[in-house]
Amino acid sequence: MRFKNSVAASALVLSLSLSVSLGACASAPAATLVANQPEDIEIAETYSVLSDAARATSVLDARGKPVGPDAYAVPSDAVKAGDMAAFLTMTRNLDMEDRDASPLFDAFIALDEAAAGRIEEARQTLSDASARSGEEGETSFYIYLDAWLLAMEGKADEAINRHRGAASGMPGLTGDLSLAAMLDALDRPDQALAVYEAMTPSKIEAPEHQFDPKGLLYSHIRTVISRHALLLQRLGRIDEAKAVYQKLADAEPEEAISYAAAMDSLETGKNLRNQPQSVVEAFSQSLSDVSRALQEQRVIRRIMMGGRVDGFDDQRSAFDQVALLVSPENEDLRSGIIDEMYASALYDGVAHVANSAPEATASLQIAAAQAKLMTGQEDAARAAIDRALSLTDDDDRLSTLYGALQLHSRMNDEKASRDLIQEVIAMSENPAEKAAAHGLATDIFNQFGDPQLAVEHAEQARELDDTHDRRIVLADALGRNGQINEALAILRTERLSRPNDPYMLNTLGYFLIERTDKLEEGFKVLSRARAMAERDPYIADSLGWAYFKLGHLNEAKRLIELARKELEPHQHWEIETHLGDIYWYLDDKEAAAEAWQAALDNHPPAAEKAALIDRLENGLNLPEPERKALPDVSLTDGEVDRQDI
């Protein structure tokens, strides 16, 4: 499988990357708790201790009543559903010995008490938990939480001094990020700027590719610089804000027009909702930073011990969802929770978290629509898209159109997609937005089987934004349009500039085996990519398909089934198509039909959809690939120089 670059909207996202979604702090409405049945009375009494924000997350049954904690076998099931009312009730009901097993349990309870405005009670919960721990002195984590509780009480000096005692013991950069946020929220911007200036490096090195280990540090540096620049912009120090943000632009010269759009936002305020944060908003943001850092620590520890990272991180999601109770209108945090759930195919949870926000917004309705689509509820998805379009305003309309367009194309709504893409292009103003619009148009016309128009839009996107990603999309479009030599020249040139990028190898190798007769070269290139990224499902699928083309069906089956397993709980139409073909030639017709149907259910482009329908009706008529000797593979396979182009 070639690497699917998601670049259609990348420039738009970068141009909006400084935007922060802020609003006045307000408690979410409580769930209906009028009791008609004994179990309803019990739930109402149990939930009475929770904050309104927690009760507003209740998953409701057909009668409109909370399902309650008994609906979930374990607390993590409530987290996956987005039901913090049930989760917190289960946490409160833990035996004290079990609660003391992790400092997070009492922290969750204290945070919900703070969300309810019971600050003294929250501080006492933390104090009691600290006393039960038996440790000498307080932990940095509890000091950190207590500092923010003091800030919520309006005790600014005491909060800041308390926080300074915790910062050094916090994971990663979170202590300093949190202190800066607190200082800013307590109207001490100069002190906050001093913290950001101390954290901002003089020179930044961006990762070379997705597998580069520098990527983790770089993502944190981006956070520091973005917040530093936002604070300067809010203070009217525009030139300084742009100078700070220029550090990122210098690290990624290929993304020049995207960074130019972001810096234009700093200067003009376009696409930039940059109001001062309240204490609760800053606290919620800080909690999310800590949650992310703790997750990264767990991942690193697991990898160092020879393990791997699988499945949904319920600890991070619980932390984030409880943080959201402190500031329910924090749409950035809510969107992050939704993204984590979506990555684990928790589509019901996605829709619930999106729809339980205090206020419906266009972006949350797009998220709900995507979740509905993934569960096969196309009518509900279309209704959510329509609602998103009705809710959007001038500032958000372009991003809402992007979401609506991508969903309509996945549902094969060709007329709606063609109409929307014209509106998106017409609304785009700066080069970054225009390039993103033409990139998305490329995807749309590929989806609906119009490769010539796809090429034209890919060329326009590249002219506006001549980056690696745009060139790869153009090469793919050229290949689909039969312009093989032009596409191959681009891919080989890109390979020269990215010698250690497994996805670049994968893109070139898959193109060679799928669109040319250079099977041996493609196999060698893909073998090298696989050696560099053994757990990537898309690379495993590509190499498996190379084995298939060379007639080695059992090895192809093993690799592509591994790709399918690595991708779970998600599916990809191309992996399923490949498996269906392999099963057919291995005379497992039932498995072949199941795989082809799964491919069809996962929204393939128009041409591939027609081919899958034909397979399901008629099977395959072409002979099985001839078995050939496998090429010898060395570590240098896949290397090219300019004379090869």
FIZA-496285 format. One record per residue (C-alpha): residue number from 1; x, y, z. Coordinates in steps of 0.001 Angstrom, whole numbers, plus 500000, padded with zeros to 6 digits. Last residue first. Layout:
REM residues N
[NUM, [X, Y, Z]] ...
REM end
This chain:
REM residues 645
[645, [516083, 509565, 487212]] [644, [518680, 506833, 487703]] [643, [521570, 509216, 486877]] [642, [520475, 511328, 489816]] [641, [521257, 508707, 492404]] [640, [519207, 505913, 493886]] [639, [519211, 503880, 497096]] [638, [516387, 501361, 497273]] [637, [518590, 498472, 498197]] [636, [521498, 499581, 500378]] [635, [520700, 497219, 503250]] [634, [520765, 494218, 500939]] [633, [518024, 492106, 499306]] [632, [518417, 489234, 496869]] [631, [515432, 489110, 494536]] [630, [512748, 486447, 495092]] [629, [512548, 483783, 492415]] [628, [509326, 483976, 490446]] [627, [505901, 482373, 490890]] [626, [503513, 483406, 488139]] [625, [500596, 485456, 489406]] [624, [497313, 483458, 489459]] [623, [495397, 483752, 486208]] [622, [492937, 486611, 485650]] [621, [489228, 485855, 485968]] [620, [488628, 486942, 489564]] [619, [485234, 486552, 491253]] [618, [482056, 487319, 489334]] [617, [479593, 489161, 491581]] [616, [481846, 490053, 494509]] [615, [484745, 490793, 492166]] [614, [482558, 493027, 490001]] [613, [481422, 495015, 493040]] [612, [485063, 495343, 494028]] [611, [486032, 496670, 490590]] [610, [483247, 499269, 490704]] [609, [484413, 500424, 494126]] [608, [488018, 500591, 492935]] [607, [487004, 502935, 490126]] [606, [484858, 505113, 492421]] [605, [487319, 505460, 495306]] [604, [486969, 503046, 498265]] [603, [484475, 503742, 501088]] [602, [485250, 501174, 503801]] [601, [482184, 498975, 503206]] [600, [483546, 497920, 499801]] [599, [486780, 496754, 501398]] [598, [484843, 494778, 504007]] [597, [482821, 493213, 501173]] [596, [486052, 492262, 499397]] [595, [487379, 490694, 502606]] [594, [484210, 488680, 503208]] [593, [484106, 487509, 499569]] [592, [487725, 486338, 499733]] [591, [487124, 484533, 503023]] [590, [484269, 482614, 501397]] [589, [486289, 481837, 498259]] [588, [489214, 480267, 500108]] [587, [490860, 478789, 497002]] [586, [494336, 480194, 497668]] [585, [493805, 482323, 494563]] [584, [490644, 483802, 496075]] [583, [492245, 484289, 499487]] [582, [494998, 486376, 497875]] [581, [492520, 488570, 496005]] [580, [490440, 489125, 499133]] [579, [493556, 489953, 501131]] [578, [494553, 492651, 498658]] [577, [491068, 494138, 498680]] [576, [491000, 494138, 502492]] [575, [494330, 495968, 502635]] [574, [493085, 498479, 500063]] [573, [489754, 499110, 501820]] [572, [491395, 499909, 505130]] [571, [490094, 498630, 508459]] [570, [490270, 500092, 511956]] [569, [490273, 498157, 515232]] [568, [492799, 497010, 514143]] [567, [495553, 498409, 511913]] [566, [498265, 496067, 513191]] [565, [495955, 493086, 512624]] [564, [495276, 494050, 509000]] [563, [498989, 494586, 508382]] [562, [499706, 491158, 509889]] [561, [497100, 489676, 507529]] [560, [499014, 491470, 504784]] [559, [502317, 489935, 505805]] [558, [501090, 486371, 506220]] [557, [498984, 486396, 503052]] [556, [501878, 487695, 500958]] [555, [504131, 484981, 502388]] [554, [501494, 482402, 501431]] [553, [500999, 483896, 497977]] [552, [504576, 484004, 496712]] [551, [503740, 484694, 493057]] [550, [506005, 487690, 492487]] [549, [503001, 490022, 492444]] [548, [501863, 488493, 495732]] [547, [505264, 489059, 497355]] [546, [505061, 492699, 496213]] [545, [501571, 492876, 497757]] [544, [503012, 491718, 501073]] [543, [505658, 494419, 500816]] [542, [502961, 497046, 500356]] [541, [500778, 495632, 503141]] [540, [503685, 495594, 505579]] [539, [504469, 499198, 504632]] [538, [500871, 500210, 505340]] [537, [500746, 498306, 508619]] [536, [503869, 499924, 510141]] [535, [505401, 497605, 512705]] [534, [508708, 496857, 511020]] [533, [509616, 500409, 510111]] [532, [513247, 500502, 508893]] [531, [513431, 496858, 507788]] [530, [510045, 497261, 506074]] [529, [511290, 500239, 504077]] [528, [514317, 498223, 502969]] [527, [512099, 495342, 501878]] [526, [509905, 497852, 500036]] [525, [512843, 499116, 497980]] [524, [513985, 495581, 497198]] [523, [510500, 494457, 496128]] [522, [510058, 497547, 493948]] [521, [513367, 496886, 492215]] [520, [512366, 493293, 491523]] [519, [508886, 494231, 490340]] [518, [510008, 496872, 487836]] [517, [507122, 496226, 485411]] [516, [505473, 499524, 486294]] [515, [502274, 500798, 487953]] [514, [501697, 498585, 491006]] [513, [505161, 497199, 491743]] [512, [507033, 500435, 491079]] [511, [504402, 502662, 492694]] [510, [504497, 500525, 495825]] [509, [508265, 500864, 496030]] [508, [508266, 504633, 495552]] [507, [505612, 505280, 498196]] [506, [507121, 502774, 500606]] [505, [510595, 504231, 500238]] [504, [509155, 507672, 500956]] [503, [507293, 506186, 503911]] [502, [510512, 504674, 505300]] [501, [512278, 508075, 505234]] [500, [516043, 507631, 505459]] [499, [517210, 508952, 502082]] [498, [514749, 511851, 501890]] [497, [516176, 514220, 499239]] [496, [517141, 511456, 496823]] [495, [513791, 509704, 497241]] [494, [512048, 512919, 496257]] [493, [513901, 512845, 492925]] [492, [512918, 509211, 492381]] [491, [509286, 510001, 493122]] [490, [509139, 513005, 490802]] [489, [510748, 511128, 487916]] [488, [508379, 508219, 488509]] [487, [505325, 510440, 488165]] [486, [506483, 511932, 484868]] [485, [507358, 508462, 483555]] [484, [504010, 506971, 484575]] [483, [501574, 509480, 483154]] [482, [498712, 506952, 483163]] [481, [496240, 509229, 484955]] [480, [496480, 507251, 488204]] [479, [500250, 507666, 488025]] [478, [499943, 511402, 487473]] [477, [497657, 511669, 490520]] [476, [500140, 509726, 492657]] [475, [503011, 511888, 491467]] [474, [501000, 515028, 492237]] [473, [500271, 513772, 495758]] [472, [503991, 513104, 496276]] [471, [504885, 516568, 495002]] [470, [502397, 518196, 497365]] [469, [503830, 516282, 500318]] [468, [507395, 517210, 499467]] [467, [506596, 520894, 499170]] [466, [506013, 523324, 496294]] [465, [503035, 525226, 497712]] [464, [501252, 527357, 495131]] [463, [502612, 525601, 492059]] [462, [502201, 522266, 493848]] [461, [498527, 522895, 494574]] [460, [497962, 523928, 490956]] [459, [499606, 520731, 489736]] [458, [497479, 518637, 492090]] [457, [494372, 520421, 490780]] [456, [495206, 519601, 487171]] [455, [496164, 516026, 488037]] [454, [492832, 515414, 489802]] [453, [491009, 516872, 486797]] [452, [492744, 514278, 484603]] [451, [492116, 511489, 487111]] [450, [488293, 511840, 487166]] [449, [487209, 508641, 488943]] [448, [485051, 510032, 491729]] [447, [487549, 509533, 494546]] [446, [490413, 510791, 492407]] [445, [488355, 513920, 491764]] [444, [487803, 514437, 495473]] [443, [491408, 513757, 496490]] [442, [492733, 516256, 493952]] [441, [490108, 518780, 495078]] [440, [491540, 518461, 498588]] [439, [494944, 519435, 497292]] [438, [493382, 522314, 495362]] [437, [491800, 523603, 498571]] [436, [495013, 523164, 500576]] [435, [496957, 525097, 497952]] [434, [494372, 527885, 498040]] [433, [494438, 528054, 501836]] [432, [498237, 528234, 501927]] [431, [498348, 530761, 499083]] [430, [495995, 533190, 500901]] [429, [492309, 533614, 500144]] [428, [490319, 530390, 499914]] [427, [486571, 531011, 499724]] [426, [486310, 530282, 495972]] [425, [488289, 527041, 496313]] [424, [486057, 525850, 499159]] [423, [482898, 526805, 497276]] [422, [484050, 524879, 494204]] [421, [484863, 521901, 496395]] [420, [481385, 522044, 497918]] [419, [479549, 521758, 494618]] [418, [481647, 518808, 493441]] [417, [481194, 517050, 496780]] [416, [477436, 517590, 496897]] [415, [477129, 516232, 493350]] [414, [479337, 513202, 494055]] [413, [477799, 512051, 497317]] [412, [480032, 508960, 497443]] [411, [479640, 508665, 501238]] [410, [483384, 509189, 501599]] [409, [483066, 512253, 499348]] [408, [480325, 513694, 501542]] [407, [482533, 513224, 504609]] [406, [485538, 514969, 503060]] [405, [483369, 517832, 501860]] [404, [481661, 518396, 505193]] [403, [484991, 518513, 507018]] [402, [486537, 520937, 504548]] [401, [483381, 523048, 504515]] [400, [483601, 523367, 508293]] [399, [487229, 524539, 507999]] [398, [486177, 527217, 505503]] [397, [483108, 528270, 507482]] [396, [484870, 528828, 510796]] [395, [485522, 532570, 510649]] [394, [482382, 533321, 508637]] [393, [480124, 531439, 511032]] [392, [479223, 527778, 511249]] [391, [476061, 526545, 512930]] [390, [473968, 525831, 509829]] [389, [476858, 524039, 508129]] [388, [477371, 521901, 511223]] [387, [473670, 521068, 511356]] [386, [473734, 519914, 507746]] [385, [476764, 517751, 508499]] [384, [474981, 516272, 511539]] [383, [471938, 515422, 509408]] [382, [474188, 513828, 506784]] [381, [475825, 511657, 509451]] [380, [472443, 510642, 510871]] [379, [471345, 509539, 507405]] [378, [474642, 507710, 506887]] [377, [474432, 505668, 510096]] [376, [476961, 502968, 509142]] [375, [478932, 503115, 512397]] [374, [481788, 504971, 510692]] [373, [479326, 507489, 509264]] [372, [477942, 508266, 512721]] [371, [481448, 508908, 514032]] [370, [482215, 511224, 511111]] [369, [478969, 513106, 511680]] [368, [479758, 513530, 515382]] [367, [483147, 515034, 514492]] [366, [481497, 517366, 511970]] [365, [479001, 518330, 514676]] [364, [481892, 519136, 517014]] [363, [483459, 521397, 514384]] [362, [480213, 523271, 513749]] [361, [479531, 523965, 517408]] [360, [476870, 522782, 519857]] [359, [477178, 524413, 523260]] [358, [477614, 522805, 526675]] [357, [479298, 519832, 524980]] [356, [477438, 516511, 525289]] [355, [477129, 516043, 521516]] [354, [480841, 515738, 520759]] [353, [481541, 513516, 523774]] [352, [478605, 511272, 522838]] [351, [479501, 511046, 519135]] [350, [483103, 510126, 519930]] [349, [482042, 507600, 522575]] [348, [479782, 505873, 520056]] [347, [482689, 505837, 517596]] [346, [485237, 504202, 519872]] [345, [487339, 503204, 516841]] [344, [490611, 503439, 518810]] [343, [491886, 506419, 516789]] [342, [488397, 507913, 517109]] [341, [488657, 507888, 520888]] [340, [491996, 509704, 520831]] [339, [490658, 512257, 518333]] [338, [487530, 512866, 520426]] [337, [489609, 513541, 523528]] [336, [491718, 516013, 521534]] [335, [488576, 517724, 520245]] [334, [487287, 518142, 523805]] [333, [490631, 519651, 524825]] [332, [490512, 522179, 521980]] [331, [486819, 522825, 522656]] [330, [487440, 524002, 526219]] [329, [483806, 524825, 527009]] [328, [483598, 522174, 529736]] [327, [486311, 523880, 531828]] [326, [486920, 521917, 535049]] [325, [484905, 518998, 533673]] [324, [487299, 518874, 530705]] [323, [490127, 517969, 533060]] [322, [488069, 514902, 534060]] [321, [487844, 513947, 530401]] [320, [491563, 514476, 529893]] [319, [492558, 512346, 532899]] [318, [490104, 509603, 531925]] [317, [491437, 509711, 528354]] [316, [495026, 509439, 529523]] [315, [494272, 506482, 531790]] [314, [492063, 504797, 529172]] [313, [494932, 504636, 526693]] [312, [493123, 502778, 523910]] [311, [494929, 499984, 522171]] [310, [498481, 498819, 521849]] [309, [501886, 500270, 522621]] [308, [504727, 497811, 522414]] [307, [507003, 495990, 524796]] [306, [510762, 495606, 524847]] [305, [511280, 497230, 528235]] [304, [512458, 500417, 526549]] [303, [509229, 500442, 524515]] [302, [507063, 500207, 527614]] [301, [508994, 502929, 529411]] [300, [508704, 505241, 526393]] [299, [504958, 504673, 526114]] [298, [504364, 505275, 529811]] [297, [506405, 508484, 529710]] [296, [504466, 509653, 526668]] [295, [501181, 509048, 528476]] [294, [502388, 511047, 531485]] [293, [503353, 513924, 529185]] [292, [499942, 513938, 527481]] [291, [498072, 513976, 530779]] [290, [500293, 516760, 532089]] [289, [499570, 518913, 529043]] [288, [495831, 518209, 529384]] [287, [495946, 519272, 533028]] [286, [497629, 522505, 531962]] [285, [494887, 523291, 529460]] [284, [492206, 522697, 532104]] [283, [494075, 524921, 534548]] [282, [494360, 527699, 531928]] [281, [490626, 527512, 531278]] [280, [489862, 527481, 535005]] [279, [492101, 530499, 535612]] [278, [490546, 532481, 532774]] [277, [492370, 532663, 529475]] [276, [493030, 535974, 527759]] [275, [491518, 536153, 524258]] [274, [493199, 534794, 521149]] [273, [490608, 533668, 518669]] [272, [492800, 533806, 515586]] [271, [491445, 532956, 512148]] [270, [492382, 536499, 511067]] [269, [494073, 538491, 513854]] [268, [495906, 540630, 511292]] [267, [499531, 540295, 512413]] [266, [499450, 536930, 514139]] [265, [497201, 535581, 511394]] [264, [499746, 536729, 508810]] [263, [502292, 534780, 510821]] [262, [500205, 531635, 510407]] [261, [499787, 532254, 506666]] [260, [503545, 532740, 506262]] [259, [504058, 529517, 508222]] [258, [501951, 527656, 505689]] [257, [503701, 529402, 502815]] [256, [507146, 528412, 504081]] [255, [506474, 524755, 504805]] [254, [509580, 523615, 502935]] [253, [511714, 525848, 505161]] [252, [510861, 523761, 508238]] [251, [513257, 524787, 511028]] [250, [513296, 528409, 509850]] [249, [509490, 528495, 509982]] [248, [509564, 527202, 513551]] [247, [511981, 529951, 514608]] [246, [509847, 532452, 512694]] [245, [507214, 531987, 515406]] [244, [509369, 533899, 517883]] [243, [510050, 536674, 515369]] [242, [506359, 536878, 514512]] [241, [505431, 537362, 518161]] [240, [508174, 539978, 518572]] [239, [506867, 541900, 515570]] [238, [503316, 541705, 516911]] [237, [503856, 543003, 520429]] [236, [500177, 543869, 520900]] [235, [499926, 542085, 524244]] [234, [497715, 539418, 522678]] [233, [500333, 538895, 519991]] [232, [503053, 538376, 522607]] [231, [500884, 535832, 524413]] [230, [500142, 534009, 521181]] [229, [503823, 533876, 520234]] [228, [504804, 532276, 523547]] [227, [501899, 529843, 523293]] [226, [502937, 528787, 519778]] [225, [506609, 528621, 520763]] [224, [506025, 526345, 523744]] [223, [503657, 524038, 521856]] [222, [506014, 523786, 518880]] [221, [508804, 522892, 521304]] [220, [506688, 520039, 522632]] [219, [506080, 518675, 519124]] [218, [509794, 518971, 518374]] [217, [510714, 516835, 521361]] [216, [508518, 513987, 520124]] [215, [509566, 514349, 516474]] [214, [513294, 514054, 517189]] [213, [512796, 510273, 517127]] [212, [512445, 510445, 513309]] [211, [509753, 507987, 512171]] [210, [507488, 510639, 510663]] [209, [510253, 512286, 508688]] [208, [513269, 514578, 508936]] [207, [512352, 515895, 512388]] [206, [512703, 519665, 512894]] [205, [515794, 521180, 514506]] [204, [515225, 524356, 516485]] [203, [517695, 527096, 517347]] [202, [517644, 529633, 520194]] [201, [515477, 527363, 522322]] [200, [512265, 528725, 523898]] [199, [511922, 527596, 527532]] [198, [513589, 530629, 529161]] [197, [511603, 532954, 526918]] [196, [508379, 531174, 527874]] [195, [509080, 531652, 531594]] [194, [509951, 535331, 531106]] [193, [506782, 535789, 529066]] [192, [504717, 534476, 531986]] [191, [506359, 536989, 534302]] [190, [505519, 539783, 531884]] [189, [501968, 538475, 531524]] [188, [501029, 538645, 535213]] [187, [497280, 538810, 534906]] [186, [496492, 535700, 536987]] [185, [495725, 533772, 533785]] [184, [499171, 534670, 532392]] [183, [500956, 533617, 535568]] [182, [499007, 530353, 535653]] [181, [499759, 529570, 532014]] [180, [503463, 530266, 532520]] [179, [503509, 528029, 535592]] [178, [501777, 525236, 533694]] [177, [504213, 525393, 530794]] [176, [507118, 525408, 533266]] [175, [505877, 522315, 535091]] [174, [504752, 520582, 531902]] [173, [508121, 520659, 530157]] [172, [508848, 517010, 530819]] [171, [507072, 515509, 533818]] [170, [506553, 517643, 536951]] [169, [509043, 517589, 539823]] [168, [510724, 520886, 538939]] [167, [507387, 522718, 538808]] [166, [506107, 521702, 542249]] [165, [507612, 524314, 544553]] [164, [507013, 527061, 542001]] [163, [503344, 526102, 542084]] [162, [503010, 526881, 545774]] [161, [504572, 530305, 545282]] [160, [502215, 531000, 542387]] [159, [499129, 529832, 544280]] [158, [499987, 531815, 547442]] [157, [500504, 534965, 545391]] [156, [497252, 534519, 543475]] [155, [494801, 533485, 546176]] [154, [491747, 533893, 543942]] [153, [490106, 530652, 545036]] [152, [490743, 529193, 541570]] [151, [494414, 530105, 542057]] [150, [494424, 528149, 545313]] [149, [492994, 525174, 543445]] [148, [495766, 525596, 540878]] [147, [498410, 525405, 543584]] [146, [496695, 522369, 545110]] [145, [496968, 520504, 541826]] [144, [500702, 521213, 541528]] [143, [501308, 520336, 545175]] [142, [499448, 517056, 544576]] [141, [501643, 516218, 541585]] [140, [504864, 517277, 543300]] [139, [504147, 514737, 546031]] [138, [503699, 515954, 549570]] [137, [506102, 515312, 552414]] [136, [507377, 512015, 553719]] [135, [505328, 509306, 552076]] [134, [502711, 507357, 554012]] [133, [500255, 507634, 551136]] [132, [497364, 508140, 553556]] [131, [498491, 511698, 554383]] [130, [498681, 512610, 550692]] [129, [495187, 511238, 550095]] [128, [493837, 513266, 553038]] [127, [495477, 516448, 551726]] [126, [494167, 515869, 548206]] [125, [490598, 515365, 549443]] [124, [490985, 518398, 551721]] [123, [491958, 520582, 548755]] [122, [488874, 519403, 546870]] [121, [486623, 520121, 549849]] [120, [488071, 523619, 550119]] [119, [487456, 524156, 546407]] [118, [483822, 523074, 546278]] [117, [482996, 524969, 543080]] [116, [481482, 521920, 541378]] [115, [484456, 521736, 539010]] [114, [486660, 521779, 542112]] [113, [484807, 518749, 543463]] [112, [485308, 517115, 540077]] [111, [489019, 517852, 540285]] [110, [489217, 516423, 543810]] [109, [487598, 513146, 542719]] [108, [489966, 512809, 539766]] [107, [492968, 513583, 541986]] [106, [491808, 510950, 544463]] [105, [491917, 508352, 541709]] [104, [495083, 509728, 540098]] [103, [497286, 509050, 543098]] [102, [497134, 505343, 542249]] [101, [496845, 502261, 544469]] [100, [495322, 504410, 547209]] [99, [491903, 504069, 545634]] [98, [492217, 500278, 545740]] [97, [493001, 500305, 549474]] [96, [490189, 502791, 550046]] [95, [487724, 500400, 548438]] [94, [486409, 501931, 545240]] [93, [482994, 503595, 545414]] [92, [484318, 507075, 544625]] [91, [485981, 505735, 541455]] [90, [482759, 503988, 540357]] [89, [480879, 507255, 540869]] [88, [483576, 509118, 538963]] [87, [483292, 506738, 536023]] [86, [479484, 506813, 535957]] [85, [479353, 510602, 535871]] [84, [482328, 510670, 533514]] [83, [480401, 508864, 530788]] [82, [482564, 509357, 527676]] [81, [481722, 505822, 526524]] [80, [485364, 504714, 526568]] [79, [485726, 506214, 530043]] [78, [482672, 504267, 531239]] [77, [484262, 501071, 529915]] [76, [487473, 501989, 531769]] [75, [485524, 501924, 535049]] [74, [484759, 498191, 534725]] [73, [481652, 496178, 533796]] [72, [479697, 499270, 532802]] [71, [475903, 499703, 532873]] [70, [475966, 499430, 536672]] [69, [477581, 502875, 536778]] [68, [474395, 504655, 535729]] [67, [472355, 504442, 532522]] [66, [471374, 508069, 533027]] [65, [467684, 508652, 532207]] [64, [466302, 509775, 528818]] [63, [463829, 506894, 528690]] [62, [465838, 505104, 525963]] [61, [468931, 505230, 528166]] [60, [471182, 508206, 528750]] [59, [474970, 508413, 528821]] [58, [475829, 510874, 531547]] [57, [478274, 513631, 530537]] [56, [476049, 516403, 531929]] [55, [476323, 514799, 535366]] [54, [480058, 515503, 535356]] [53, [479584, 519183, 534439]] [52, [476884, 519573, 537090]] [51, [479441, 518408, 539630]] [50, [478964, 515113, 541400]] [49, [477619, 514608, 544939]] [48, [474042, 514292, 543688]] [47, [475068, 511445, 541373]] [46, [474577, 508756, 544009]] [45, [471182, 510106, 545077]] [44, [469975, 510376, 541490]] [43, [471366, 506917, 540680]] [42, [469507, 505375, 543625]] [41, [466274, 507185, 542772]] [40, [466533, 506013, 539146]] [39, [467058, 502437, 540345]] [38, [463883, 502707, 542399]] [37, [461907, 503928, 539373]] [36, [460356, 507317, 538571]] [35, [463254, 509602, 539463]] [34, [463753, 513005, 537862]] [33, [467483, 513034, 537188]] [32, [467749, 514880, 533889]] [31, [471436, 515439, 533171]] [30, [473017, 518604, 534534]] [29, [473629, 521567, 532279]] [28, [477313, 522285, 531635]] [27, [478922, 524802, 533927]] [26, [480146, 528001, 532346]] [25, [483549, 529535, 531877]] [24, [483498, 532282, 529288]] [23, [484971, 531302, 525978]] [22, [488209, 530311, 524278]] [21, [489151, 528332, 521183]] [20, [492784, 528943, 520480]] [19, [494053, 529613, 516971]] [18, [497793, 529484, 516423]] [17, [497513, 526424, 514211]] [16, [495015, 528067, 511860]] [15, [497461, 528504, 508994]] [14, [498939, 525145, 509845]] [13, [495558, 523466, 509555]] [12, [494894, 525201, 506261]] [11, [498251, 524071, 504959]] [10, [497530, 520486, 505928]] [9, [494014, 520359, 504469]] [8, [494628, 518232, 501412]] [7, [497873, 516929, 502862]] [6, [496786, 513589, 504300]] [5, [499494, 511599, 502545]] [4, [498332, 508033, 501917]] [3, [501487, 505930, 501897]] [2, [501362, 503392, 499090]] [1, [500000, 500000, 500000]] 
REM end
